[in-house]
Amino acid sequence: MARKPNFSSLEIETLIEEFQNHKEILNSSFTNTSTNASKQRGWASVAAKVNLSLPLSLSLAESLNLVFICVFKHLFKVLYTISALLHLNI
């Protein structure tokens, strides 16, 4: 089975925009059945929009959730590094 290509910048931009549109649901700390179903529908909606941005590759909601987490972990690492450098006056 061939490996899925990396996400393009357009796919990542669409992912972030759509996450912002659904962030209340997707960031909800509640874990009851109703909330989990809403989160799954939210990620499915995000996946549908990302898939529309580049129809050549199909992304699943679960993989988009993981990509979103990785993108923001990387962003926070970069911001932390910049903050540390600013505090060192470099």
Protein Blocks (a to p, Z undefined) as FASTA:
>chain_A
ZZdddddfklmmmmmmmmmmmmmmmmpcbfcfklmmmmmmmmmmmmmmmmmmmmmbccdf
klmmmmmmmmmmmmmmmmmmmmmmmmnoZZ
